[in-house]
Amino acid sequence: MLTWTCTPHLHPLPLTLDFDPHHFWHWSSFTDYVQCVLAFSGVAGCVTYLSINSALFVETLGFLAVLTEAMLGMPQLYRNHCHRSTDGMSIKMVLMWTSGDAFKTAYFLLNGAPLQFSVCGLLQVLVDLAILGQAYAFTRHPQKPAPHAVHPPSAKAL
């Protein structure tokens, strides 16, 4: 995008800029990432400012924020599932996540916090427990290594 604005050209600015949905998280440069974050923040800030008096908007925004936090463990859960392994993952870290999420959820339940806090807290604890279950299962039943390919004698290095 920056290169496009700094070089002479005959074509108008493309409407999609550099936001190809198939490669959304594969930024071509750090500048493109910063532009996206700034654009999102600007639009979200304007919409929030204009809608701050709407109870429905505020409740929806709050729920989405809590739900986003509740889903933080899902990429790890999915990665473990795809690789059938928890190699490189710290069990102590997941235990700390689980204990923190359990205490936070207990606090929400005991103090009568709005329902979305308790539901999302329970979701976080369930995701943490699922990751711990994966660690246990993949440790007890590790994936069998793939057999090495046998090369013919003529392929040996001299």
C-alpha positions in Angstrom: 0.0 0.0 0.0 2.8 2.4 0.9 4.6 1.6 -2.3 1.5 2.2 -4.3 1.1 5.7 -2.8 4.7 6.7 -3.3 5.1 5.6 -7.0 3.6 7.2 -10.1 0.8 5.1 -11.5 -2.1 5.3 -14.0 -4.6 3.0 -12.2 -6.9 4.2 -9.4 -6.5 3.0 -5.8 -7.8 -0.5 -5.6 -10.8 -0.8 -3.3 -9.6 -4.0 -1.6 -6.2 -2.5 -0.8 -4.0 -5.4 0.5 -6.8 -7.2 2.4 -7.0 -10.4 0.4 -9.3 -12.7 2.6 -7.3 -15.8 1.6 -4.1 -14.3 3.0 -5.5 -12.1 5.7 -3.0 -13.0 8.4 -0.1 -13.3 6.1 0.9 -9.6 6.0 3.2 -8.5 3.2 4.7 -5.9 5.4 4.5 -4.6 9.0 3.1 -1.3 7.6 0.1 -3.2 6.1 -0.5 -4.7 9.6 -0.3 -1.3 11.3 -2.7 0.2 8.7 -5.2 -2.6 9.3 -5.1 -2.2 13.1 -5.4 1.6 12.9 -8.3 1.3 10.4 -10.1 -1.2 12.6 -9.5 0.8 15.7 -10.7 4.0 14.1 -13.9 2.5 12.7 -14.6 0.6 16.0 -14.0 3.8 18.0 -16.3 5.8 15.8 -19.1 3.2 15.9 -18.7 2.9 19.7 -18.8 6.6 20.2 -22.0 6.9 18.1 -23.7 3.9 19.7 -22.6 4.4 23.3 -26.2 5.2 24.4 -27.6 1.9 23.1 -27.9 -0.7 25.8 -28.0 -3.4 23.2 -24.8 -2.3 21.5 -23.0 -2.0 24.8 -24.1 -5.4 26.0 -23.2 -7.0 22.7 -19.8 -5.4 22.6 -19.2 -6.5 26.2 -20.2 -10.1 25.4 -18.0 -10.2 22.3 -15.1 -9.0 24.4 -15.6 -11.6 27.1 -16.2 -14.3 24.5 -13.0 -13.4 22.7 -11.1 -13.8 26.0 -12.8 -17.1 26.6 -11.6 -18.5 23.3 -7.9 -17.7 23.8 -7.1 -21.4 24.4 -8.8 -22.6 21.2 -5.9 -22.2 18.9 -3.7 -24.3 21.2 -6.5 -26.9 21.5 -6.8 -27.1 17.7 -3.0 -27.2 17.1 -2.7 -30.1 19.6 -5.5 -31.9 17.9 -4.0 -31.5 14.4 -0.5 -32.6 15.5 -1.8 -35.3 17.9 0.8 -34.0 20.2 1.4 -31.4 23.0 5.2 -31.2 22.4 6.5 -27.8 23.3 3.6 -26.9 25.5 4.1 -26.2 29.1 1.8 -28.2 31.4 2.6 -25.8 34.2 1.4 -22.9 32.1 -1.9 -24.6 31.3 -2.4 -25.5 35.0 -1.9 -21.8 35.9 -4.4 -20.9 33.1 -6.9 -23.4 34.6 -6.5 -22.3 38.2 -6.8 -18.6 37.2 -9.9 -19.2 35.1 -11.4 -21.4 37.8 -10.9 -18.7 40.5 -12.2 -16.0 38.2 -15.3 -18.0 37.3 -16.0 -18.8 41.0 -15.7 -15.1 41.7 -18.3 -14.3 38.9 -20.7 -17.0 40.2 -20.4 -16.1 43.9 -20.8 -12.3 43.3 -23.7 -12.5 40.9 -21.9 -11.1 37.9 -23.9 -10.9 34.7 -24.6 -14.2 33.0 -22.2 -13.7 30.1 -19.2 -13.6 32.5 -20.1 -16.8 34.2 -20.9 -18.6 30.9 -17.6 -17.5 29.3 -15.7 -18.3 32.4 -17.0 -21.8 32.4 -16.1 -22.0 28.7 -12.6 -21.0 29.5 -12.3 -23.6 32.2 -13.6 -26.3 29.8 -11.1 -25.4 27.1 -8.3 -25.5 29.7 -9.5 -28.9 30.9 -9.7 -30.1 27.3 -6.0 -29.1 26.7 -5.0 -30.8 29.9 -6.9 -33.9 28.7 -5.0 -33.8 25.4 -1.7 -33.6 27.3 -2.6 -36.6 29.3 -3.9 -38.6 26.3 -1.1 -37.7 24.0 1.5 -38.6 26.6 -0.1 -42.0 27.3 -0.6 -42.8 23.7 2.1 -41.0 21.7 2.0 -40.8 18.0 4.0 -43.4 16.3 7.0 -42.0 14.3 6.9 -42.5 10.6 9.3 -45.2 9.3 12.4 -44.0 7.6 12.6 -44.4 3.9 15.1 -47.0 2.7 17.3 -45.8 -0.1 18.8 -48.2 -2.7 22.6 -48.8 -2.4 23.2 -46.8 -5.6 21.8 -43.6 -3.9 24.4 -43.5 -1.2 26.7 -40.5 -1.1 30.3 -41.2 -2.1 
